[in-house]
Amino acid sequence: MDPRPASAGAIVTRDLVKTYNGTVRAVRGVSFEVPPGEVYGFLGPNGAGKTTTVSMLTAGLEATSGTAVVDGIDVRKNPATVKRRIGVVFQESTADGDLTGRENLELAAALYGVPRSEVRGRVDGLLERMQIGDAADRLAKTYSGGMRRRLELAAGIVHAPRTLFLDEPTLGLDPQGRAGFWKYVLELRHEHQMTVFVTTHYLEEADGMCDQIAIIDHGAIVASGRPSELKDRLGGDIVTVRPVASSPALREVLAKIPGVVSVGEQDGSLRLKCSNGEALIPAIVSAAVGAGVGLQGVSLKRPSLDEVFLEFTGREFREDEGFSATDRAVMVGRVRERFGGRR
């Protein structure tokens, strides 16, 4: 894989918009740039526009307006070229269970136009690299979940793309399977300067693997930056106070405690941003007692992506969150369109 020019973004969007039925704006003017060779995380609650954005970037959906350039190619003007040049691993299983692992990779190589003279070497190399060489001639339907994910990753990179899209790639895998999958992705990224765009339901993955993160909500990006930068923007620790009953007076009392940066409310609890939450907990409890307010509990959280997500969307991130009707429709279309065809 040839290195990309340092000045060119591997993925660049400007004012990207997707409107359904002329009225429903699923994506509202999204703009961002992913530098070459970085892992970029794209997070958002159910129905936020995450799936729609990824589908536009991978030429599965046509944008209503705006621009998207992937690997130097304008997606709206040259969708077929983009599909041939990028790698994609969908959330849905795309391996054909009635073909062997080797046959799945040979099929992917043919669909991506890999020269015949190179197919055998690439397939053998990927089978060994993904540690499924011993099962290469077994039907894919006999593979474990982790093996299938590694097979699908191999199918997504058999044509040596410089940009790889991963949509919830480890959903449903156990921690060991998730760690194994990411081991191979990060190796590929470092060895080949591959750019990786990922959506995930596991915030610890995003925190540990991504160079940059964007959070999308209601079709617009509400926060972006490096994970450490986003956590720093919280302004300190988060202390959650759960009163027995709602008390506006308690909120005012707690806001006056030295070291408390701000007080917000979430689902009947008060969220205090503090410079040193652990040291302030005794003062917080004492203030509640003085105000005559009983407490169900007090908890402390250090800055984390969970808190970042809650701060910018007003919702907790739920790993088991279901899919919206739009998500399901897009996913079905993407599977049908995986290797090209009519849009």
C-alpha positions in Angstrom: 0.0 0.0 0.0 1.4 3.3 -1.0 1.6 6.0 1.7 -0.8 8.9 1.3 0.2 12.5 1.0 0.5 14.0 4.6 -1.7 17.0 3.6 -4.6 14.9 2.3 -7.4 13.7 4.6 -8.2 10.0 4.1 -11.9 10.9 4.7 -13.3 14.4 4.4 -16.9 15.5 4.6 -18.3 19.0 4.2 -21.9 19.8 5.1 -23.1 16.3 4.5 -26.9 16.0 4.5 -29.3 13.1 4.1 -33.1 13.7 3.9 -35.6 10.9 3.7 -39.0 11.4 1.9 -38.1 15.1 1.5 -38.9 15.9 5.1 -36.9 13.7 7.6 -33.4 15.0 8.0 -31.4 12.0 9.3 -28.0 13.8 8.9 -27.8 17.6 9.2 -24.7 19.1 7.7 -22.0 16.8 9.1 -18.4 18.0 8.5 -15.1 16.3 9.7 -11.7 15.2 8.4 -9.9 12.0 9.2 -6.1 12.1 8.8 -4.4 9.2 7.0 -3.4 6.3 9.2 -5.7 7.2 12.1 -8.4 5.2 13.8 -11.5 7.4 13.9 -14.4 6.5 16.2 -18.0 7.5 15.3 -20.4 7.3 18.3 -24.0 8.1 18.7 -27.3 6.9 20.3 -29.9 4.9 18.4 -31.3 7.0 15.5 -28.6 9.7 15.8 -27.6 9.4 12.1 -24.6 7.2 12.6 -25.6 4.4 10.3 -26.8 6.8 7.6 -23.5 8.7 7.7 -21.4 5.5 7.3 -23.7 4.3 4.5 -23.1 7.6 2.6 -19.3 7.3 3.1 -19.3 3.8 1.8 -21.5 4.6 -1.2 -24.4 2.5 0.1 -26.6 5.6 0.2 -26.5 8.8 -1.9 -26.2 12.0 0.1 -28.9 14.6 -0.4 -26.3 17.4 -0.4 -22.8 18.1 0.7 -19.6 16.4 -0.2 -17.7 13.3 1.0 -14.3 12.4 -0.3 -12.8 9.0 0.6 -9.3 8.0 -0.3 -9.2 11.0 -2.7 -12.4 10.0 -4.5 -15.6 12.0 -4.5 -18.2 9.5 -3.2 -21.2 11.1 -4.9 -19.5 11.4 -8.3 -17.7 8.0 -8.3 -19.6 5.6 -6.0 -18.4 2.4 -7.8 -14.8 3.4 -7.6 -15.1 4.1 -3.9 -16.7 0.7 -3.3 -13.8 -1.0 -5.1 -11.1 0.9 -3.1 -12.4 0.8 0.4 -12.6 -2.2 2.8 -15.8 -2.7 4.8 -16.7 -5.0 7.6 -20.4 -4.8 8.4 -22.1 -5.5 11.7 -24.1 -8.2 9.9 -22.4 -11.4 9.2 -21.5 -11.5 5.5 -19.5 -14.7 5.3 -21.3 -17.4 3.2 -21.7 -20.3 5.6 -22.0 -22.8 2.8 -18.5 -21.9 1.5 -15.2 -22.7 3.1 -13.1 -20.0 4.6 -10.8 -20.2 1.6 -13.7 -20.0 -0.8 -15.1 -16.9 0.9 -11.8 -15.1 0.5 -11.4 -16.2 -3.1 -14.9 -14.9 -3.9 -14.1 -11.6 -2.2 -10.9 -11.3 -4.1 -12.7 -11.9 -7.4 -15.4 -9.4 -6.6 -12.8 -6.8 -5.7 -10.9 -7.4 -8.9 -7.7 -8.8 -7.3 -5.4 -10.1 -10.2 -5.6 -13.9 -10.5 -1.9 -14.2 -10.1 -2.0 -12.6 -6.7 -5.1 -14.4 -5.2 -3.5 -17.5 -3.9 -0.8 -15.7 -2.1 -3.1 -13.1 -0.6 -5.7 -15.7 0.5 -3.1 -18.0 2.1 -1.4 -15.1 3.8 -4.6 -13.8 5.3 -5.8 -17.2 6.5 -2.6 -17.7 8.4 -2.5 -14.1 9.7 -6.1 -14.3 11.0 -5.2 -17.7 12.6 -7.8 -19.6 10.6 -5.4 -21.5 8.4 -6.2 -24.8 10.0 -9.9 -24.3 9.3 -9.4 -22.9 5.8 -11.2 -25.8 4.1 -14.0 -26.1 6.6 -17.4 -24.5 5.9 -17.7 -21.1 7.4 -20.9 -22.0 9.2 -18.8 -24.3 11.5 -16.7 -21.4 12.6 -17.0 -19.7 16.0 -18.1 -16.1 16.2 -14.6 -14.9 16.6 -13.4 -16.9 13.6 -16.2 -15.6 11.4 -15.3 -12.0 12.4 -11.7 -12.6 11.5 -12.7 -14.2 8.2 -14.9 -11.2 7.4 -12.1 -8.8 8.3 -9.8 -10.8 5.9 -12.5 -10.5 3.2 -12.7 -6.8 3.7 -9.0 -6.3 3.2 -8.1 -8.9 0.6 -7.8 -6.2 -2.0 -5.4 -4.2 0.2 -7.5 -1.0 0.8 -6.0 2.1 2.3 -9.3 3.0 4.1 -11.2 0.5 6.2 -14.8 1.0 7.5 -15.8 -1.1 10.5 -19.5 -0.9 11.6 -20.0 -2.4 15.0 -17.4 -5.1 14.1 -17.2 -6.8 17.5 -20.9 -6.7 18.5 -21.8 -10.0 20.2 -18.3 -11.2 20.7 -16.9 -12.0 24.1 -14.1 -9.9 25.5 -11.4 -12.3 24.3 -12.9 -12.3 20.8 -13.1 -8.5 20.7 -9.5 -8.2 21.9 -8.3 -10.6 19.2 -10.2 -8.8 16.4 -8.7 -5.5 17.4 -5.2 -7.0 17.6 -5.3 -7.7 13.9 -6.9 -4.3 13.0 -4.2 -2.4 14.8 -1.4 -4.4 13.3 -2.8 -3.7 9.8 -3.1 0.0 10.7 0.5 0.3 11.8 2.0 -1.8 9.1 0.2 -0.3 6.1 -0.8 3.2 7.3 -4.4 2.1 6.9 -7.1 4.6 8.0 -9.8 3.0 10.1 -13.3 4.4 10.5 -15.2 2.6 13.2 -18.6 2.7 14.9 -18.9 0.7 18.1 -21.3 0.0 21.0 -18.3 -0.6 23.4 -17.0 2.7 24.7 -13.9 1.1 26.2 -13.0 0.1 22.7 -13.3 3.6 21.4 -11.3 5.0 24.3 -8.5 2.5 23.9 -8.3 2.2 20.1 -9.3 5.5 18.6 -7.0 8.5 17.9 -10.1 10.7 17.5 -13.8 10.4 18.3 -16.9 12.2 17.0 -20.2 12.0 18.8 -23.3 12.5 16.6 -26.8 13.2 18.0 -30.0 14.2 16.1 -28.0 14.1 12.9 -25.3 16.6 13.9 -21.9 16.2 15.5 -22.1 17.6 19.0 -18.5 16.9 20.1 -15.2 15.7 18.6 -11.6 15.4 19.5 -9.1 13.0 21.0 -10.5 10.9 23.8 -8.3 12.7 26.4 -9.4 16.1 25.1 -13.1 15.1 25.4 -12.7 13.9 28.9 -10.8 17.0 29.9 -13.7 19.1 28.7 -15.9 17.6 31.4 -14.0 19.9 33.9 -13.2 17.2 36.5 -14.8 14.3 38.3 -18.5 13.5 38.3 -20.3 13.0 41.6 -23.8 11.7 41.2 -26.2 12.5 44.1 -29.5 10.6 44.3 -31.9 12.3 46.7 -34.9 10.5 48.2 -37.1 13.2 46.7 -36.7 16.0 44.3 -35.3 19.1 45.9 -34.5 22.3 44.0 -33.1 23.7 47.3 -30.5 20.9 47.4 -29.2 21.8 43.9 -28.7 25.4 45.0 -26.9 24.3 48.2 -24.6 21.9 46.4 -23.7 24.5 43.8 -22.2 26.8 46.5 -19.7 24.2 47.8 -16.2 25.3 47.0 -14.7 23.0 44.3 -18.1 22.2 42.6 -17.9 23.5 39.0 -21.5 22.9 38.0 -24.6 21.0 39.0 -26.9 19.3 36.4 -29.8 17.0 36.6 -30.3 13.6 35.0 -33.2 11.2 35.7 -33.9 12.6 39.1 -30.3 12.6 40.2 -27.9 15.6 40.5 -24.6 15.4 38.6 -21.9 17.5 40.1 -18.7 18.4 38.2 -15.9 18.7 40.7 -12.2 19.4 40.7 -11.6 16.6 43.3 -14.8 14.6 43.7 -13.5 12.2 46.3 -12.4 14.9 48.7 -15.8 16.7 48.3 -18.1 13.8 49.0 -18.1 14.4 52.8 -19.0 18.1 52.2 -21.7 17.1 49.8 -23.3 14.7 52.2 -23.1 17.2 55.0 -24.7 19.9 52.9 -27.6 17.5 52.1 -28.1 16.7 55.8 -28.0 20.4 56.6 -30.7 21.1 54.0 -32.9 18.3 55.4 -32.7 16.2 52.3 -32.3 12.4 52.5 -30.0 10.7 50.1 -30.4 7.3 48.4 -26.8 7.3 47.5 -23.7 9.1 46.3 -21.3 7.8 43.6 -18.1 9.1 42.0 -16.9 8.7 38.5 -13.6 9.7 37.0 -13.8 11.4 33.6 -14.7 8.7 31.0 -16.3 8.4 27.6 -19.5 7.3 29.2 -19.6 10.6 31.0 -18.6 12.5 27.8 -21.5 10.8 26.0 -24.0 11.7 28.7 -22.7 15.2 28.8 -23.1 15.9 25.1 -26.3 13.9 24.3 -28.1 14.0 27.6 -28.4 10.2 27.4 -26.5 7.3 28.8 -24.7 5.0 26.3 -26.4 1.6 26.3 -24.6 -1.3 24.6 -27.9 -3.2 24.2 -29.7 -0.3 22.5 -31.9 -1.5 19.7 -31.9 -0.3 16.1 -34.2 2.2 14.6 -36.3 1.4 11.5 -34.0 3.6 9.4 -31.0 1.6 10.7 -32.6 -1.7 9.8 -33.5 -0.5 6.3 -30.0 0.9 5.7 -28.4 -2.4 6.9 -30.5 -4.6 4.6 -29.6 -2.4 1.7 -25.9 -2.4 2.5 -25.7 -6.2 2.6 -27.4 -6.4 -0.8 -25.1 -3.8 -2.2 -21.9 -5.0 -0.5 -19.9 -5.5 -3.7 -21.6 -3.0 -5.9 -24.7 -3.0 -8.0 -27.4 -0.5 -8.3 -27.8 2.1 -5.7 
